């Protein structure tokens, strides 16, 4: 493959936010490495990017597997070029009473939402630190800050991911790596959300849900920040959302 000078790796790409982030960075001139477990889903996003004149390359990987994540970064750097920006956007949302939450499900949610974030963040850092620059952004949620009823597994995982991001920001900032956490405090207006909760989406007023492309713009702006004015945590919510 022809190498590019600007590479963005998006871990957790689908029809919603992950795809929107990839499209925004492709529009900004980045070759985008699109990562997920579904080859079919990745192809649709890659085709959209390529059809708009950008470059999107699909990489199928299970982010919960250490060896797979290590190989992913090695392959992208070898085939596309040095990664200067990485996003961890994968998550497993699970809702159930604490009385009915199976232990293995609690672990599965943590493994994809938090442990995989650690793996992606660590590998990104291992490649960026020697070069002295790079951006790493973690996608958070309302559950990153508080544990709602029936969301114990998700809150534990998102809260843990936020702490990983904080720790990395404090360690890696002095080494030239901008680590940021974006708290998505509201419903994202994506095809999957409309499928999962059609009644709630129908009840929302105009602009009552976050548009993926608007969230993606915030990620782009974080990456553009100068070193003397870095943001660690940014919270985004629709005008109707209470906080």
ZAGU-476910 format. One record per residue (C-alpha): residue number from 1; residue in three letters; chain; x, y, z. Coordinates in Angstrom, 2 decimals. Layout:
// residues N
     n   res   chain         X         Y         Z
   NUM   Ala       A         X         Y         Z
...
This chain:
// residues 243
     n   res   chain         X         Y         Z
     1   Unk       A      0.00      0.00      0.00
     2   Unk       A      1.03      3.61     -0.55
     3   Unk       A      1.95      5.27      2.73
     4   Unk       A      0.33      8.50      3.88
     5   Unk       A      1.79     11.27      6.01
     6   Unk       A     -1.31     11.57      8.22
     7   Unk       A     -2.88      8.44      9.72
     8   Unk       A     -5.91      8.16     12.02
     9   Unk       A     -6.90      4.85     13.59
    10   Unk       A    -10.52      4.56     14.69
    11   Unk       A    -11.15      1.52     16.90
    12   Unk       A    -14.84      0.72     17.04
    13   Unk       A    -16.33      1.74     13.69
    14   Unk       A    -19.99      1.33     12.82
    15   Unk       A    -22.86      3.20     11.21
    16   Unk       A    -22.95      5.79     14.00
    17   Unk       A    -20.24      7.70     15.83
    18   Unk       A    -17.25      5.59     14.79
    19   Unk       A    -18.09      5.97     11.13
    20   Unk       A    -18.68      9.71     11.54
    21   Unk       A    -15.28     10.19     13.20
    22   Unk       A    -13.58      8.26     10.41
    23   Unk       A    -15.34     10.33      7.74
    24   Unk       A    -14.38     13.60      9.47
    25   Unk       A    -10.70     12.73      9.63
    26   Unk       A    -10.75     11.43      6.06
    27   Unk       A    -12.27     14.76      5.03
    28   Unk       A     -9.38     16.46      6.85
    29   Unk       A     -6.85     14.61      4.71
    30   Unk       A     -6.12     11.61      6.93
    31   Unk       A     -5.87      8.05      5.75
    32   Unk       A     -8.20      6.26      8.14
    33   Unk       A     -7.69      2.79      9.56
    34   Unk       A    -11.19      1.49     10.33
    35   Unk       A    -11.31     -1.18     13.02
    36   Unk       A    -14.16     -3.47     14.09
    37   Unk       A    -15.08     -7.15     14.17
    38   Unk       A    -17.57     -6.93     11.29
    39   Unk       A    -15.96     -6.90      7.83
    40   Unk       A    -19.30     -6.08      6.20
    41   Unk       A    -19.86     -3.01      8.37
    42   Unk       A    -16.31     -1.80      7.81
    43   Unk       A    -16.69     -2.16      4.06
    44   Unk       A    -19.75      0.09      4.02
    45   Unk       A    -17.91      2.86      5.88
    46   Unk       A    -14.75      2.42      3.81
    47   Unk       A    -16.80      2.64      0.61
    48   Unk       A    -18.41      5.88      1.82
    49   Unk       A    -15.00      7.40      2.51
    50   Unk       A    -13.50      6.24     -0.76
    51   Unk       A    -16.56      7.48     -2.64
    52   Unk       A    -16.02     10.94     -1.18
    53   Unk       A    -12.41     11.05     -2.33
    54   Unk       A    -10.83     10.01      0.97
    55   Unk       A     -8.95      6.93      2.03
    56   Unk       A    -10.47      4.35      4.35
    57   Unk       A     -8.86      0.96      4.97
    58   Unk       A    -10.70     -1.78      6.87
    59   Unk       A     -8.95     -3.83      9.55
    60   Unk       A    -10.92     -6.64     11.15
    61   Unk       A     -9.74     -7.21     14.72
    62   Unk       A    -11.06     -8.30     18.10
    63   Unk       A     -9.96     -5.47     20.38
    64   Unk       A    -10.33     -7.69     23.44
    65   Unk       A     -7.37     -9.81     22.34
    66   Unk       A     -3.92     -8.45     23.21
    67   Unk       A     -2.14    -10.14     20.33
    68   Unk       A     -4.76     -8.87     17.87
    69   Unk       A     -4.33     -5.27     19.04
    70   Unk       A     -0.55     -5.48     18.89
    71   Unk       A     -0.73     -6.87     15.35
    72   Unk       A     -3.29     -4.24     14.35
    73   Unk       A     -0.96     -1.35     15.17
    74   Unk       A      1.99     -3.07     13.54
    75   Unk       A     -0.01     -3.69     10.36
    76   Unk       A     -1.37     -0.15     10.14
    77   Unk       A      2.05      1.42     10.67
    78   Unk       A      3.60     -0.90      8.11
    79   Unk       A      0.88     -0.52      5.47
    80   Unk       A     -0.35      3.06      5.93
    81   Unk       A      2.30      4.91      7.91
    82   Unk       A      2.90      6.34     11.42
    83   Unk       A     -0.32      6.73     13.41
    84   Unk       A     -0.66     10.29     14.68
    85   Unk       A     -4.21     10.04     15.99
    86   Unk       A     -6.16      7.16     17.54
    87   Unk       A     -9.70      6.90     18.89
    88   Unk       A    -11.08      4.17     21.13
    89   Unk       A    -14.82      4.08     20.50
    90   Unk       A    -15.80      0.47     21.26
    91   Unk       A    -18.30     -0.37     24.00
    92   Unk       A    -20.82     -2.94     25.15
    93   Unk       A    -23.98     -1.39     26.61
    94   Unk       A    -25.84     -3.67     28.99
    95   Unk       A    -28.84     -2.85     31.16
    96   Unk       A    -30.20     -5.13     33.88
    97   Unk       A    -30.96     -5.16     37.57
    98   Unk       A    -27.94     -5.91     39.71
    99   Unk       A    -29.98     -8.86     40.96
   100   Unk       A    -30.09    -10.33     37.47
   101   Unk       A    -26.67     -9.38     36.08
   102   Unk       A    -24.66    -12.55     35.37
   103   Unk       A    -21.03    -12.42     36.44
   104   Unk       A    -19.82    -13.42     32.98
   105   Unk       A    -21.84    -10.60     31.39
   106   Unk       A    -20.32     -8.08     33.81
   107   Unk       A    -16.90     -9.28     32.73
   108   Unk       A    -17.77     -9.22     29.00
   109   Unk       A    -18.93     -5.60     29.23
   110   Unk       A    -15.74     -4.62     31.08
   111   Unk       A    -13.55     -6.52     28.63
   112   Unk       A    -14.82     -4.70     25.52
   113   Unk       A    -15.46     -1.29     27.10
   114   Unk       A    -12.48     -0.91     29.45
   115   Unk       A     -9.86     -3.62     28.95
   116   Unk       A     -9.88     -3.20     25.17
   117   Unk       A     -9.46      0.55     25.71
   118   Unk       A     -6.39     -0.10     27.80
   119   Unk       A     -4.94     -2.34     25.08
   120   Unk       A     -5.58      0.19     22.30
   121   Unk       A     -4.31      3.07     24.42
   122   Unk       A     -1.15      1.24     25.41
   123   Unk       A     -0.30      0.24     21.85
   124   Unk       A     -0.97      3.75     20.58
   125   Unk       A      1.33      5.14     23.25
   126   Unk       A      4.08      2.65     22.44
   127   Unk       A      4.12      3.91     18.86
   128   Unk       A      3.59      7.61     19.57
   129   Unk       A      5.92      8.24     22.53
   130   Unk       A      9.17      7.57     20.61
   131   Unk       A      8.03     10.16     18.04
   132   Unk       A      7.12     12.71     20.72
   133   Unk       A      3.66     13.57     19.40
   134   Unk       A      0.18     12.14     18.84
   135   Unk       A     -3.43     12.30     19.98
   136   Unk       A     -5.42      9.60     21.73
   137   Unk       A     -9.14     10.08     22.38
   138   Unk       A    -11.42      7.82     24.43
   139   Unk       A    -15.20      7.88     23.98
   140   Unk       A    -16.97      8.13     27.32
   141   Unk       A    -20.60      8.29     28.39
   142   Unk       A    -22.86      9.51     31.17
   143   Unk       A    -21.90      6.28     32.93
   144   Unk       A    -18.28      7.43     33.01
   145   Unk       A    -19.26      9.88     35.76
   146   Unk       A    -22.10      8.19     37.61
   147   Unk       A    -23.59      4.76     37.93
   148   Unk       A    -27.26      4.75     37.08
   149   Unk       A    -29.70      2.14     38.30
   150   Unk       A    -29.49     -1.07     36.24
   151   Unk       A    -26.23      0.02     34.59
   152   Unk       A    -23.70     -1.39     37.06
   153   Unk       A    -21.70     -3.31     34.45
   154   Unk       A    -21.60     -0.45     31.95
   155   Unk       A    -20.81      2.16     34.60
   156   Unk       A    -17.98      0.09     36.04
   157   Unk       A    -16.47     -0.32     32.59
   158   Unk       A    -16.88      3.29     31.45
   159   Unk       A    -15.72      4.63     34.80
   160   Unk       A    -12.66      2.42     34.60
   161   Unk       A    -11.93      3.59     31.05
   162   Unk       A    -12.06      7.21     32.23
   163   Unk       A     -9.51      6.47     34.93
   164   Unk       A     -7.24      4.76     32.39
   165   Unk       A     -7.48      7.88     30.22
   166   Unk       A     -6.72     10.16     33.17
   167   Unk       A     -3.69      8.15     34.16
   168   Unk       A     -2.41      8.11     30.60
   169   Unk       A     -2.96     11.86     30.20
   170   Unk       A     -0.90     12.63     33.29
   171   Unk       A      1.91     10.32     32.26
   172   Unk       A      2.00     10.97     28.53
   173   Unk       A      1.19     14.68     28.31
   174   Unk       A      4.76     15.65     29.30
   175   Unk       A      5.96     13.31     26.55
   176   Unk       A      4.01     15.15     23.86
   177   Unk       A      0.93     12.90     23.67
   178   Unk       A     -2.47     14.55     23.95
   179   Unk       A     -4.87     12.17     25.72
   180   Unk       A     -8.52     13.22     25.93
   181   Unk       A    -11.82     11.80     27.13
   182   Unk       A    -15.13     12.82     25.53
   183   Unk       A    -18.21     12.33     27.71
   184   Unk       A    -21.25     11.73     25.50
   185   Unk       A    -24.04     12.75     27.87
   186   Unk       A    -27.14     12.00     25.84
   187   Unk       A    -28.63      9.84     23.12
   188   Unk       A    -26.77      9.58     19.82
   189   Unk       A    -28.95      9.91     16.73
   190   Unk       A    -27.76      6.77     14.96
   191   Unk       A    -29.50      3.94     13.07
   192   Unk       A    -28.74      1.54     15.92
   193   Unk       A    -30.32      3.87     18.50
   194   Unk       A    -33.48      4.22     16.41
   195   Unk       A    -33.64      0.44     16.17
   196   Unk       A    -33.09     -0.15     19.90
   197   Unk       A    -35.33      2.58     21.29
   198   Unk       A    -37.77      3.80     18.61
   199   Unk       A    -40.32      5.20     21.06
   200   Unk       A    -37.81      7.34     22.93
   201   Unk       A    -36.31      8.68     19.72
   202   Unk       A    -39.77      9.57     18.40
   203   Unk       A    -40.51     11.56     21.56
   204   Unk       A    -37.39     13.73     21.40
   205   Unk       A    -37.77     17.32     20.17
   206   Unk       A    -35.69     18.64     17.25
   207   Unk       A    -31.96     18.48     18.04
   208   Unk       A    -32.80     16.42     21.12
   209   Unk       A    -30.21     13.75     20.23
   210   Unk       A    -26.55     14.21     19.40
   211   Unk       A    -25.72     14.03     15.69
   212   Unk       A    -22.71     11.76     15.10
   213   Unk       A    -21.15     14.26     12.69
   214   Unk       A    -21.36     17.01     15.31
   215   Unk       A    -19.63     14.82     17.90
   216   Unk       A    -17.01     13.92     15.30
   217   Unk       A    -16.29     17.62     14.78
   218   Unk       A    -15.43     17.90     18.47
   219   Unk       A    -12.92     15.05     18.09
   220   Unk       A    -11.37     16.84     15.14
   221   Unk       A    -11.07     20.07     17.15
   222   Unk       A     -9.45     18.23     20.07
   223   Unk       A     -6.82     16.87     17.72
   224   Unk       A     -6.13     20.38     16.40
   225   Unk       A     -5.52     21.94     19.83
   226   Unk       A     -2.06     23.47     20.40
   227   Unk       A      0.09     22.01     23.19
   228   Unk       A     -0.30     25.08     25.39
   229   Unk       A     -4.11     24.65     25.55
   230   Unk       A     -4.95     20.94     25.66
   231   Unk       A     -8.34     19.71     26.88
   232   Unk       A     -8.42     16.46     28.81
   233   Unk       A    -12.18     16.09     29.25
   234   Unk       A    -14.95     17.44     27.07
   235   Unk       A    -18.62     16.80     27.74
   236   Unk       A    -21.21     16.99     24.97
   237   Unk       A    -24.98     16.93     25.47
   238   Unk       A    -28.15     18.06     23.66
   239   Unk       A    -29.96     21.15     24.91
   240   Unk       A    -32.78     19.06     26.42
   241   Unk       A    -30.53     16.79     28.49
   242   Unk       A    -30.46     17.39     32.28
   243   Unk       A    -27.15     17.30     34.11
